Amino acid sequence: MTGQVSNFAVFLGELAALAHIVIASAITLHVLLYKRDVGSAVAWIGIAWLSPFLGGLLYAIMGINRVKRRAQRLRRERLITTDTAATLEIAASAATDPYSPLEFAIGRLTGLPCEDGNRIEMLHSGDQAYPRMLAAIEGARHSVGLVSYIFRDDKAGEAFHKALIAARQRGVDVRVLIDGVGGGYFWSGTFQVLAKAGVPIARFLHSYLPWQMPFVNLRNHRKVLVVDGRLAFTGGLNIGAENIRADNPPAIVLDTHFQLEGPVVEQLTDAFADDWLYTTGERLLTDRWFPPLDKVGPVKARVVTSGPDEDMEQIEFVALHAISCAHKSIRVVTPYFLPPDPLTMALGLAALRGVKVDIVLPEHSNHTILDWARRVPLRPLIVSGCNVWLRPAPFDHSKLMVIDDQWSLIGSANWDTRSFRLNFELNVELHDPAFAQQIVAATAASQRLQLADLDNEPLPLRLRNGAARLLQPYL
């Protein structure tokens, strides 16, 4: 009997070893075919072979991108002309407009035109933005589309609940989309309240069964409100009581949001409709969502979306193009700074060629591990001549970029790998010197991070920071 048990144990061991070889080999083949980043590919192959079964489980949950957008966009074919005449025209105009190559490159990248005739207004935190957004919802006649990464069921959220429910009751087409993780994975008060009231609401990439989620690490980080297809709000602002400074919440979060009008609103509506289509299968194609739009201001603008689908790394590539086109100055404002290596290198090279590079960060963010990790890439940037400025509390969640006080990039994307390569994000590029200078004036900082501050850290802290940076893809 003992011999039979022993033989059976040997058989199970051999079967487990064979299963491990099959699983690890399958993962290796998948990595070699689909992983572009060499470091990531080597890491996943190592995990697959050195961690039997656990490595396969981790790769199935976190390593495979199953997110596929529907092939057709709602409003237009995303094609951009590439003929020789267009290229020569851009080259000729570069002599008088140094940003025409940037505009052309982003058009090639996104397939969207840079629209003339827009108006934009900067709004500071929930104190200024929430009243404007609520008034827009209350005045809506045809449609309201709202996507938010975080939408809390608190004092701030309740005001939006009431406005959205009232809009729905008076016949407005209301659609609300919240992220499946950021909006509350196990419980979302906002989802329960709005769904009970009959407001169409959905949760992006959400399932209580992890194996039914296409990718547990992907999140819709966009913040967009579009009203009647004519008025839009976007930026970095979530919906929560912590964003209302006047109420003096325990942990105040400052932010910057923007109100937009003009032709670019169609692109913002299109982005929301795309997310809604992907999540629910419903197409929003009527004039209630897409009315004809008039030119209302002097700003040229274009939406840039990114996500782990056909828009992969678009915002990262836009930032790289902008850095390469900078002649005088680059200003980056972000709550979290742990970008992919190409962006870090581009900023350092810009400083070396004489461009004034200012990186404005909160002294302390709400993610301590990210604060530790960011000190590693900041050191070579300071050595290259970049200025790193730390803003004291309260924590500022704004995400902004300005080139030469002429061109701006605003929106939801942080300067970290998660935003550039994992999250679904939405930014807007803006060609307007007056607006760019307004951003620069609003983001002044006084405390400069010195190289000595980093070099004088004791060895245990530097080891901690280096270890934290290893988590870069998932922070």
MARBA-187548 format. One record per residue (C-alpha): x, y, z; residue in three letters; residue number from 1. Coordinates in nm, 3 decimals, padded with zeros to 5 digits. Example, Ala and Ser with C-alpha at 12.3 -4.5 7.8 and 13.67 -1.06 7.14 Angstrom:
<nodes>
> u|v|w|residu|num
> 01.230|-00.450|00.780|ala|1
> 01.367|-00.106|00.714|ser|2
</nodes>
This chain:
<nodes>
> u|v|w|residu|num
> 00.000|00.000|00.000|met|1
> 00.285|00.235|00.091|thr|2
> 00.445|00.167|-00.245|gly|3
> 00.123|00.250|-00.429|gln|4
> 00.094|00.581|-00.244|val|5
> 00.457|00.658|-00.322|ser|6
> 00.409|00.578|-00.690|asn|7
> 00.097|00.793|-00.701|phe|8
> 00.285|01.084|-00.540|ala|9
> 00.562|01.047|-00.798|val|10
> 00.302|01.045|-01.075|phe|11
> 00.140|01.363|-00.939|leu|12
> 00.481|01.527|-00.914|gly|13
> 00.564|01.441|-01.273|glu|14
> 00.221|01.561|-01.388|leu|15
> 00.268|01.891|-01.202|ala|16
> 00.614|01.935|-01.354|ala|17
> 00.477|01.871|-01.701|leu|18
> 00.190|02.116|-01.645|ala|19
> 00.439|02.378|-01.525|his|20
> 00.652|02.333|-01.839|ile|21
> 00.345|02.362|-02.064|val|22
> 00.215|02.675|-01.886|ile|23
> 00.556|02.844|-01.871|ala|24
> 00.621|02.763|-02.238|ser|25
> 00.282|02.904|-02.339|ala|26
> 00.351|03.225|-02.144|ile|27
> 00.696|03.253|-02.302|thr|28
> 00.549|03.225|-02.650|leu|29
> 00.281|03.486|-02.570|his|30
> 00.541|03.724|-02.426|val|31
> 00.769|03.689|-02.727|leu|32
> 00.480|03.765|-02.961|leu|33
> 00.310|04.052|-02.779|tyr|34
> 00.539|04.224|-02.524|lys|35
> 00.730|04.515|-02.679|arg|36
> 00.920|04.626|-02.369|asp|37
> 01.230|04.410|-02.323|val|38
> 01.247|04.453|-01.946|gly|39
> 00.884|04.358|-01.902|ser|40
> 00.923|04.059|-02.134|ala|41
> 01.227|03.924|-01.948|val|42
> 01.054|03.975|-01.613|ala|43
> 00.739|03.789|-01.714|trp|44
> 00.934|03.498|-01.863|ile|45
> 01.138|03.474|-01.543|gly|46
> 00.825|03.479|-01.327|ile|47
> 00.661|03.213|-01.542|ala|48
> 00.952|02.968|-01.512|trp|49
> 01.063|03.043|-01.155|leu|50
> 00.717|03.059|-00.994|ser|51
> 00.529|02.745|-01.097|pro|52
> 00.155|02.802|-01.137|phe|53
> 00.164|03.129|-00.938|leu|54
> 00.355|03.291|-01.225|gly|55
> 00.093|03.169|-01.472|gly|56
> -00.189|03.300|-01.253|leu|57
> -00.023|03.642|-01.221|leu|58
> 00.034|03.664|-01.595|tyr|59
> -00.326|03.568|-01.668|ala|60
> -00.453|03.839|-01.432|ile|61
> -00.205|04.121|-01.490|met|62
> 00.001|04.042|-01.798|gly|63
> -00.247|03.992|-02.079|ile|64
> -00.420|04.292|-02.233|asn|65
> -00.764|04.172|-02.337|arg|66
> -00.904|04.519|-02.390|val|67
> -01.013|04.563|-02.750|lys|68
> -01.204|04.864|-02.868|arg|69
> -01.466|04.831|-03.135|arg|70
> -01.303|04.881|-03.473|ala|71
> -01.514|05.177|-03.581|gln|72
> -01.530|05.515|-03.416|arg|73
> -01.867|05.673|-03.368|leu|74
> -01.827|05.999|-03.550|arg|75
> -01.550|05.976|-03.809|arg|76
> -01.289|05.760|-03.966|glu|77
> -00.966|05.845|-03.788|arg|78
> -00.757|05.911|-04.097|leu|79
> -00.516|06.193|-04.156|ile|80
> -00.364|06.293|-04.486|thr|81
> -00.003|06.192|-04.541|thr|82
> 00.050|06.314|-04.894|asp|83
> 00.365|06.492|-05.003|thr|84
> 00.193|06.827|-05.052|ala|85
> 00.075|06.832|-04.689|ala|86
> 00.424|06.745|-04.565|thr|87
> 00.582|07.021|-04.775|leu|88
> 00.323|07.271|-04.650|glu|89
> 00.409|07.188|-04.289|ile|90
> 00.780|07.222|-04.360|ala|91
> 00.727|07.563|-04.521|ala|92
> 00.509|07.694|-04.237|ser|93
> 00.763|07.585|-03.973|ala|94
> 00.969|07.895|-04.053|ala|95
> 00.691|08.123|-03.931|thr|96
> 00.517|07.889|-03.686|asp|97
> 00.762|07.666|-03.495|pro|98
> 00.473|07.459|-03.358|tyr|99
> 00.325|07.358|-03.693|ser|100
> 00.535|07.035|-03.698|pro|101
> 00.398|06.957|-03.352|leu|102
> 00.042|07.022|-03.467|glu|103
> 00.097|06.805|-03.774|phe|104
> 00.254|06.521|-03.574|ala|105
> -00.031|06.513|-03.322|ile|106
> -00.279|06.512|-03.609|gly|107
> -00.100|06.211|-03.760|arg|108
> -00.101|06.044|-03.420|leu|109
> -00.466|06.103|-03.323|thr|110
> -00.640|06.131|-03.658|gly|111
> -00.822|06.439|-03.528|leu|112
> -00.805|06.799|-03.650|pro|113
> -00.686|07.084|-03.432|cys|114
> -01.006|07.290|-03.413|glu|115
> -01.013|07.671|-03.430|asp|116
> -01.264|07.888|-03.249|gly|117
> -01.275|07.756|-02.893|asn|118
> -01.308|07.925|-02.557|arg|119
> -01.155|07.785|-02.237|ile|120
> -01.165|07.892|-01.875|glu|121
> -00.954|07.765|-01.586|met|122
> -01.142|07.661|-01.271|leu|123
> -00.969|07.601|-00.938|his|124
> -01.073|07.292|-00.743|ser|125
> -01.428|07.197|-00.659|gly|126
> -01.491|07.543|-00.513|asp|127
> -01.507|07.693|-00.863|gln|128
> -01.567|07.389|-01.083|ala|129
> -01.855|07.214|-00.905|tyr|130
> -02.096|07.511|-00.911|pro|131
> -02.028|07.557|-01.285|arg|132
> -02.075|07.188|-01.357|met|133
> -02.394|07.165|-01.152|leu|134
> -02.536|07.475|-01.319|ala|135
> -02.460|07.321|-01.661|ala|136
> -02.642|06.998|-01.566|ile|137
> -02.936|07.193|-01.426|glu|138
> -02.958|07.391|-01.750|gly|139
> -02.925|07.089|-01.980|ala|140
> -03.201|07.053|-02.239|arg|141
> -03.095|06.751|-02.443|his|142
> -02.807|06.542|-02.306|ser|143
> -02.562|06.501|-02.019|val|144
> -02.264|06.265|-02.035|gly|145
> -02.041|06.230|-01.729|leu|146
> -01.738|06.005|-01.679|val|147
> -01.538|06.026|-01.357|ser|148
> -01.269|05.805|-01.208|tyr|149
> -01.388|05.881|-00.854|ile|150
> -01.750|05.978|-00.785|phe|151
> -01.810|05.970|-00.411|arg|152
> -02.140|05.934|-00.231|asp|153
> -02.070|06.228|00.001|asp|154
> -02.174|06.592|00.025|lys|155
> -02.016|06.681|-00.309|ala|156
> -02.144|06.368|-00.481|gly|157
> -02.498|06.410|-00.348|glu|158
> -02.528|06.749|-00.519|ala|159
> -02.443|06.581|-00.850|phe|160
> -02.681|06.294|-00.777|his|161
> -02.969|06.537|-00.734|lys|162
> -02.882|06.736|-01.047|ala|163
> -02.847|06.424|-01.263|leu|164
> -03.170|06.269|-01.134|ile|165
> -03.358|06.595|-01.191|ala|166
> -03.220|06.618|-01.545|ala|167
> -03.331|06.264|-01.617|arg|168
> -03.680|06.334|-01.479|gln|169
> -03.730|06.634|-01.708|arg|170
> -03.646|06.428|-02.018|gly|171
> -03.274|06.490|-02.067|val|172
> -03.068|06.198|-02.201|asp|173
> -02.836|06.130|-01.907|val|174
> -02.548|05.879|-01.913|arg|175
> -02.303|05.833|-01.625|val|176
> -01.987|05.620|-01.633|leu|177
> -01.763|05.553|-01.334|ile|178
> -01.450|05.344|-01.314|asp|179
> -01.487|04.989|-01.187|gly|180
> -01.198|05.032|-00.939|val|181
> -01.173|05.404|-00.864|gly|182
> -01.550|05.434|-00.833|gly|183
> -01.552|05.167|-00.561|gly|184
> -01.482|04.806|-00.651|tyr|185
> -01.686|04.635|-00.378|phe|186
> -01.944|04.907|-00.321|trp|187
> -02.036|05.226|-00.505|ser|188
> -02.293|05.444|-00.333|gly|189
> -02.317|05.660|-00.644|thr|190
> -02.400|05.360|-00.862|phe|191
> -02.669|05.243|-00.621|gln|192
> -02.833|05.586|-00.585|val|193
> -02.840|05.671|-00.955|leu|194
> -02.939|05.324|-01.073|ala|195
> -03.227|05.315|-00.822|lys|196
> -03.344|05.653|-00.952|ala|197
> -03.347|05.524|-01.310|gly|198
> -03.040|05.714|-01.432|val|199
> -02.845|05.507|-01.690|pro|200
> -02.514|05.441|-01.517|ile|201
> -02.239|05.189|-01.588|ala|202
> -01.910|05.080|-01.431|arg|203
> -01.608|05.062|-01.662|phe|204
> -01.430|04.723|-01.675|leu|205
> -01.600|04.602|-01.358|his|206
> -01.693|04.256|-01.243|ser|207
> -01.716|04.103|-00.897|tyr|208
> -01.562|03.791|-01.052|leu|209
> -01.192|03.872|-01.117|pro|210
> -01.165|03.618|-01.402|trp|211
> -01.439|03.805|-01.589|gln|212
> -01.248|04.134|-01.577|met|213
> -01.045|04.186|-01.896|pro|214
> -00.752|04.325|-01.699|phe|215
> -00.766|04.410|-01.328|val|216
> -00.492|04.672|-01.359|asn|217
> -00.660|04.893|-01.624|leu|218
> -00.869|05.191|-01.518|arg|219
> -01.069|05.467|-01.681|asn|220
> -00.904|05.772|-01.529|his|221
> -01.085|06.027|-01.748|arg|222
> -01.290|06.314|-01.609|lys|223
> -01.530|06.456|-01.866|val|224
> -01.870|06.625|-01.846|leu|225
> -02.044|06.712|-02.173|val|226
> -02.377|06.896|-02.176|val|227
> -02.601|06.921|-02.484|asp|228
> -02.291|06.856|-02.697|gly|229
> -02.205|07.227|-02.662|arg|230
> -02.043|07.273|-02.321|leu|231
> -01.772|07.053|-02.170|ala|232
> -01.561|07.025|-01.857|phe|233
> -01.240|06.828|-01.825|thr|234
> -00.917|06.822|-01.629|gly|235
> -00.793|06.641|-01.322|gly|236
> -01.087|06.691|-01.086|leu|237
> -01.273|06.394|-00.942|asn|238
> -01.606|06.431|-00.760|ile|239
> -01.562|06.424|-00.383|gly|240
> -01.586|06.643|-00.074|ala|241
> -01.206|06.652|-00.038|glu|242
> -01.193|06.883|-00.340|asn|243
> -01.392|07.165|-00.176|ile|244
> -01.138|07.375|00.009|arg|245
> -01.397|07.608|00.162|ala|246
> -01.542|07.317|00.362|asp|247
> -01.201|07.251|00.519|asn|248
> -01.204|06.870|00.475|pro|249
> -00.951|06.661|00.672|pro|250
> -00.729|06.598|00.367|ala|251
> -00.776|06.881|00.117|ile|252
> -00.703|06.802|-00.248|val|253
> -00.646|07.099|-00.477|leu|254
> -00.698|07.056|-00.849|asp|255
> -00.744|07.235|-01.180|thr|256
> -01.040|07.184|-01.410|his|257
> -01.146|07.356|-01.732|phe|258
> -01.466|07.469|-01.901|gln|259
> -01.461|07.449|-02.281|leu|260
> -01.691|07.569|-02.556|glu|261
> -01.659|07.554|-02.933|gly|262
> -01.590|07.289|-03.199|pro|263
> -01.354|07.088|-02.975|val|264
> -01.653|06.991|-02.759|val|265
> -01.753|06.745|-03.033|glu|266
> -01.425|06.560|-02.979|gln|267
> -01.489|06.547|-02.605|leu|268
> -01.840|06.417|-02.661|thr|269
> -01.703|06.163|-02.906|asp|270
> -01.456|06.038|-02.643|ala|271
> -01.735|05.998|-02.387|phe|272
> -01.959|05.825|-02.640|ala|273
> -01.676|05.585|-02.726|asp|274
> -01.634|05.488|-02.361|asp|275
> -02.011|05.445|-02.322|trp|276
> -02.029|05.233|-02.637|leu|277
> -01.745|05.012|-02.519|tyr|278
> -01.903|04.962|-02.176|thr|279
> -02.270|04.922|-02.268|thr|280
> -02.292|04.867|-02.643|gly|281
> -02.523|05.169|-02.681|glu|282
> -02.445|05.420|-02.957|arg|283
> -02.503|05.788|-02.888|leu|284
> -02.532|05.929|-03.239|leu|285
> -02.822|06.173|-03.237|thr|286
> -02.821|06.552|-03.263|asp|287
> -02.904|06.561|-02.893|arg|288
> -02.541|06.459|-02.840|trp|289
> -02.376|06.601|-03.154|phe|290
> -02.530|06.935|-03.258|pro|291
> -02.361|07.169|-03.508|pro|292
> -02.111|07.390|-03.325|leu|293
> -02.008|07.751|-03.392|asp|294
> -01.671|07.912|-03.329|lys|295
> -01.683|08.107|-03.004|val|296
> -01.325|08.203|-02.915|gly|297
> -00.958|08.235|-03.016|pro|298
> -00.817|07.902|-02.893|val|299
> -00.709|07.613|-03.116|lys|300
> -00.768|07.281|-02.941|ala|301
> -00.764|06.907|-02.996|arg|302
> -00.845|06.606|-02.777|val|303
> -00.578|06.341|-02.722|val|304
> -00.691|06.012|-02.573|thr|305
> -00.479|05.719|-02.465|ser|306
> -00.540|05.371|-02.333|gly|307
> -00.420|05.012|-02.367|pro|308
> -00.611|04.972|-02.694|asp|309
> -00.565|05.141|-03.032|glu|310
> -00.471|05.467|-02.853|asp|311
> -00.173|05.304|-02.681|met|312
> 00.080|05.561|-02.548|glu|313
> -00.066|05.853|-02.748|gln|314
> -00.039|06.106|-02.464|ile|315
> 00.317|05.993|-02.391|glu|316
> 00.408|06.043|-02.758|phe|317
> 00.246|06.388|-02.760|val|318
> 00.453|06.488|-02.458|ala|319
> 00.769|06.362|-02.630|leu|320
> 00.686|06.559|-02.947|his|321
> 00.622|06.872|-02.742|ala|322
> 00.951|06.842|-02.554|ile|323
> 01.140|06.803|-02.881|ser|324
> 00.975|07.119|-03.020|cys|325
> 01.049|07.336|-02.716|ala|326
> 01.288|07.627|-02.779|his|327
> 01.280|07.826|-02.455|lys|328
> 01.092|07.659|-02.172|ser|329
> 00.908|07.348|-02.055|ile|330
> 00.685|07.346|-01.751|arg|331
> 00.541|07.019|-01.616|val|332
> 00.295|07.018|-01.327|val|333
> 00.190|06.677|-01.196|thr|334
> 00.094|06.516|-00.865|pro|335
> 00.295|06.201|-00.936|tyr|336
> 00.624|06.190|-01.126|phe|337
> 00.753|05.852|-01.234|leu|338
> 00.744|05.865|-01.615|pro|339
> 00.872|05.607|-01.863|pro|340
> 01.245|05.640|-01.928|asp|341
> 01.209|05.805|-02.274|pro|342
> 01.030|06.103|-02.119|leu|343
> 01.287|06.139|-01.842|thr|344
> 01.564|06.131|-02.102|met|345
> 01.385|06.383|-02.325|ala|346
> 01.348|06.633|-02.039|leu|347
> 01.713|06.595|-01.945|gly|348
> 01.827|06.642|-02.305|leu|349
> 01.609|06.952|-02.339|ala|350
> 01.777|07.106|-02.035|ala|351
> 02.120|07.020|-02.174|leu|352
> 02.043|07.207|-02.497|arg|353
> 01.953|07.519|-02.299|gly|354
> 01.576|07.489|-02.255|val|355
> 01.453|07.601|-01.913|lys|356
> 01.282|07.293|-01.766|val|357
> 01.063|07.333|-01.457|asp|358
> 00.902|07.030|-01.293|ile|359
> 00.646|07.127|-01.030|val|360
> 00.545|06.858|-00.781|leu|361
> 00.367|06.847|-00.445|pro|362
> 00.609|06.824|-00.155|glu|363
> 00.407|06.525|-00.035|his|364
> 00.145|06.346|-00.243|ser|365
> -00.122|06.109|-00.118|asn|366
> 00.085|05.808|-00.235|his|367
> 00.392|05.775|-00.013|thr|368
> 00.552|05.495|-00.216|ile|369
> 00.535|05.711|-00.530|leu|370
> 00.705|05.993|-00.339|asp|371
> 00.987|05.756|-00.251|trp|372
> 01.019|05.619|-00.603|ala|373
> 01.020|05.959|-00.778|arg|374
> 01.348|06.058|-00.612|arg|375
> 01.536|05.811|-00.833|val|376
> 01.453|05.968|-01.174|pro|377
> 01.466|06.322|-01.033|leu|378
> 01.837|06.300|-00.958|arg|379
> 01.964|06.272|-01.321|pro|380
> 01.718|06.546|-01.422|leu|381
> 01.862|06.785|-01.164|ile|382
> 02.214|06.691|-01.278|val|383
> 02.109|06.776|-01.636|ser|384
> 01.994|07.122|-01.528|gly|385
> 01.621|07.075|-01.473|cys|386
> 01.457|07.271|-01.193|asn|387
> 01.243|07.063|-00.957|val|388
> 01.002|07.266|-00.746|trp|389
> 00.809|07.131|-00.448|leu|390
> 00.475|07.286|-00.355|arg|391
> 00.381|07.269|00.014|pro|392
> 00.050|07.131|00.141|ala|393
> -00.233|07.112|00.064|pro|394
> -00.179|06.840|-00.195|phe|395
> -00.223|06.964|-00.553|asp|396
> -00.363|06.705|-00.797|his|397
> -00.330|06.922|-01.114|ser|398
> -00.183|06.782|-01.438|lys|399
> -00.052|07.052|-01.675|leu|400
> 00.221|07.107|-01.933|met|401
> 00.332|07.429|-02.105|val|402
> 00.586|07.472|-02.387|ile|403
> 00.750|07.813|-02.452|asp|404
> 00.451|07.989|-02.288|asp|405
> 00.267|07.916|-02.614|gln|406
> 00.133|07.560|-02.617|trp|407
> -00.044|07.374|-02.337|ser|408
> -00.154|07.022|-02.252|leu|409
> -00.422|06.973|-01.988|ile|410
> -00.628|06.677|-01.873|gly|411
> -00.633|06.364|-01.661|ser|412
> -00.294|06.201|-01.728|ala|413
> -00.032|06.203|-01.454|asn|414
> 00.336|06.182|-01.540|trp|415
> 00.372|05.818|-01.446|asp|416
> 00.377|05.486|-01.626|thr|417
> 00.027|05.396|-01.510|arg|418
> -00.126|05.701|-01.678|ser|419
> 00.086|05.687|-01.992|phe|420
> 00.057|05.315|-02.061|arg|421
> -00.213|05.148|-01.850|leu|422
> -00.500|05.387|-01.782|asn|423
> -00.758|05.524|-02.020|phe|424
> -00.680|05.897|-02.013|glu|425
> -00.796|06.214|-02.189|leu|426
> -00.596|06.533|-02.243|asn|427
> -00.651|06.843|-02.456|val|428
> -00.378|07.030|-02.643|glu|429
> -00.425|07.405|-02.668|leu|430
> -00.256|07.662|-02.890|his|431
> -00.300|07.996|-02.714|asp|432
> -00.022|08.209|-02.556|pro|433
> -00.255|08.395|-02.318|ala|434
> -00.390|08.071|-02.176|phe|435
> -00.043|07.916|-02.150|ala|436
> 00.083|08.215|-01.954|gln|437
> -00.219|08.190|-01.727|gln|438
> -00.120|07.833|-01.640|ile|439
> 00.240|07.936|-01.569|val|440
> 00.124|08.215|-01.339|ala|441
> -00.109|07.978|-01.151|ala|442
> 00.158|07.716|-01.085|thr|443
> 00.434|07.916|-00.920|ala|444
> 00.640|07.730|-00.660|ala|445
> 00.900|07.849|-00.413|ser|446
> 01.086|07.549|-00.267|gln|447
> 01.350|07.402|-00.496|arg|448
> 01.475|07.045|-00.459|leu|449
> 01.855|07.049|-00.456|gln|450
> 02.094|06.775|-00.556|leu|451
> 02.235|06.781|-00.203|ala|452
> 01.889|06.693|-00.067|asp|453
> 01.907|06.364|-00.256|leu|454
> 02.278|06.291|-00.206|asp|455
> 02.260|06.347|00.171|asn|456
> 01.991|06.085|00.223|glu|457
> 02.120|05.789|00.428|pro|458
> 02.177|05.457|00.254|leu|459
> 01.862|05.288|00.394|pro|460
> 01.643|05.560|00.244|leu|461
> 01.815|05.539|-00.093|arg|462
> 01.768|05.162|-00.093|leu|463
> 01.401|05.213|-00.003|arg|464
> 01.358|05.459|-00.289|asn|465
> 01.527|05.225|-00.536|gly|466
> 01.309|04.935|-00.425|ala|467
> 00.996|05.148|-00.457|ala|468
> 01.090|05.238|-00.813|arg|469
> 01.083|04.870|-00.910|leu|470
> 00.706|04.893|-00.871|leu|471
> 00.694|05.167|-01.138|gln|472
> 00.464|04.987|-01.386|pro|473
> 00.193|04.941|-01.123|tyr|474
> 00.217|05.251|-00.900|leu|475
</nodes>
